[in-house]
Amino acid sequence: MPSSTKLVFTVIFFIIPSVFFKVNAQSILENEISVHADKKPLSNVLDLMEEKGSFRFAYYGKLAVKDSIVSVHTDNTTIKGVLDQLLGAKYEYKESPGYIIVRYAPLELALVLEKNTVMSDGQQIVVGYIIDTKTNNRLENVSVLEKNALLSTLTNKDGYFELRLKNAPQAIELTAVKENYKTVTMVFLSEIKIQMGDKKNKTDYIDGDFSEIERSGIGRFFISSKQKIQALNLGGFISKVPVQASLIPSISTRGMLNTQIVNNFSLNILGGYNAGVRGLEMAGLYNINRMNVDALQMAGIFNTVGGSVNGVQLAGIYSNVFGNLRGLQISGIHNSVKGSQIGLQMSGIYNNVYKDSKGLQIAGISNTVKGSQNGLQLSGICNIGKDTVQGAQITGLFNYAKELQGVQFGLVNITDSPSGYSFGLLNFKKGGYKKISVTSNEISDINLAVKTGDHKMYTILMAGRSDRKDEEKLFSFGIGLGKNIPLGKRFTFNPEFSTQYLYLGNWDIYNSLSKFDSSFSFQLCKGVAIAAGPSLNFYWSEKQDKDGNLNTSTFVQDRTKNYTVIKNNSKDILGWIGWSFGLTFF
């Protein structure tokens, strides 16, 4: 060490079983329990320990073989002692409030301090290297961090590291962490007198695998390999700080340690990559968070969160949550939630929820829920519910629900269940009502109708035509609703209401027919029935077209004069009793 630094320090080496936490007198691991199990699966014994000790296990790295058969008989033994009996020396244990984290670490490393220099500007430079204690080889990609200063680095290919500390604490703790190696912490005491406030940072552990975000397309493009290694080494241990700022993920006020830091306020000039946010995060282009977000999150292009979101996400193009969403998600093109959603999704193009949705989805083109949906789906083109849909699906074109326990409004509605209600031009249900009828009535010589839905309510698409040489030509088309009421094994009653437009030689003159049919059907054989019955009809026609030409058509009046019950009046309404007769197929 250079004498110019006038620094006297004492180096103390010791190993502690935590990256961020020290075990104190109230350590869970030092609590005593009694466990008796004979030839039981390891998972059952661990569950028993959780119940007796009022804590939970979390597993980081390679997990123990939980279905292996073990036997253990201990009375008033520490939890750590029991774990040592069960798992042996290949595991180490860390603590977080309410948790014991079991970490697979069969190998050991050593941290060697080579140089500690204090510069004239007060900056302290710490240099050293990491070796494997068994092979004596130097180790690359070991995370070395000073937890009080919240600074971190990775060793290079020769095992070296360098940390530059500003306003370094009097007791400097360097912790070395690498996957499959036991954690090592070195503490050295400096005689430098620095006046500092309380620099302790609140630390915590978040259980779960958040590596999926790094394997995603966005993660592969925007997250550096060094940041991925850092996250792999340090796992779910996080520290909480008030503020961070980034230009891009690799240029941040927290350096590479931003993968382990949850911020109250995060400002990313272009983009940033953090452990999480509890407060407010803003970015000119993008925000990437490895864990959970409880915040208002805004980005010019996209937000991506590896955990869950409780709050609001706003993005110009795209928002993605790998966990659950509880709150509001708004983007210009696409929203995605790989877990469940409670709240509102709103996008210009489409929304997607991989599990259950409870709330509202609004999209310019489509909404999809792969689990159950309870609420409202509203879109311009299509809504898809791949499980149970409770609530409503409203779209301009197409709705699908595997099991419908609500209502559908769309041109085409499909469900694999007989329940619920569907309103549209075509409605297809499992075990539903699907018929084609060919009939004749008092004004149309031939009519074709497609009837789809279920027995309690079906929709009707219809068209008709009359073309005789001695009278005007008629073409009609319209829609309607009907109900199928069984009266016996072969008989049914089908009350129907429809409204039709009648073309009588001039498209500029509106002719409207409203019809109440009371048709009775008798099944002749499988797939074929004969149908007939009376009808009540109301007809309205304009007196002239938009150019002032008079309506001279008397087709309807001539065809119905023998059945008229309401003659032309001041409202130009004509009513009569009619009939229909024909065949129904399928």
Beta strands, then each sheet from edge to edge (+ up, - down):
strand 1: 9-14
strand 2: 32-41
strand 3: 56-60
strand 4: 69-78
strand 5: 91-96
strand 6: 99-104
strand 7: 109-118
strand 8: 124-132
strand 9: 143-146
strand 10: 151-154
strand 11: 160-165
strand 12: 171-177
strand 13: 184-190
strand 14: 202-205
strand 15: 237-248
strand 16: 251-252
strand 17: 261-268
strand 18: 271-274
strand 19: 276-283
strand 20: 286-289
strand 21: 293-299
strand 22: 302-305
strand 23: 309-315
strand 24: 318-321
strand 25: 325-331
strand 26: 334-337
strand 27: 341-347
strand 28: 350-353
strand 29: 357-363
strand 30: 366-369
strand 31: 373-379
strand 32: 382-395
strand 33: 398-404
strand 34: 407-409
strand 35: 412-415
strand 36: 421-423
strand 37: 426-429
strand 38: 433-441
strand 39: 446-453
strand 40: 458-466
strand 41: 474-482
strand 42: 485-486
strand 43: 491-503
strand 44: 511-525
strand 45: 528-541
strand 46: 564-566
strand 47: 573-585
sheet 1: 1+ 13- 12+ 9- 10+
sheet 2: 2+ 4-
sheet 3: 3+ 6+ 5-
sheet 4: 7+ 8- 11+
sheet 5: 14+ 15- 16+
sheet 6: 14+ 15- 17- 19- 21- 23- 25- 27- 29- 31- 32- 30- 28- 26- 24- 22- 20- 18-
sheet 7: 14+ 15- 17- 19- 21- 23- 25- 27- 29- 31- 32- 33- 35- 37-
sheet 8: 14+ 15- 17- 19- 21- 23- 25- 27- 29- 31- 32- 34- 36-
sheet 9: 42+ 43- 41+ 40- 39+ 38- 47+ 45- 44+
sheet 10: 42+ 43- 41+ 40- 39+ 38- 47+ 46-
end
